Amino acid sequence: MAHMKQQIKRYKNDNRKHLENVSKKSALKTSIAKVLKAVEAGDKEAAMTLYNDCARQLDASVTHGLHHKNYASNQKSRLMKKINSL
């Protein structure tokens, strides 16, 4: 552990941000899984509403620096293909 006051603050902030990032990534994965579950059930209406929420979360993760923009684009494209196949 660091001894200087500023480094102790930095350590605490880094841990707090890490926990927030882990929580946001987990929520995003859950959102993607919900869309896939709705697609498997064959419910296009529910899948589209869940997809809209998921796409919003993906865009937010890019702006907050959690994911690369290509990751979000690939996920949105993959989910939309599955929805359109219904």
Secondary structure, DSSP 8 states (H G I E B T S, - for coil): ---SHHHHHHHHHHHHHHHHHHHHHHHHHHHHHHHHHHHHHT-HHHHHHHHHHHHHHHHHHHHTTSS-HHHHHHHHHHHHHHHHT-
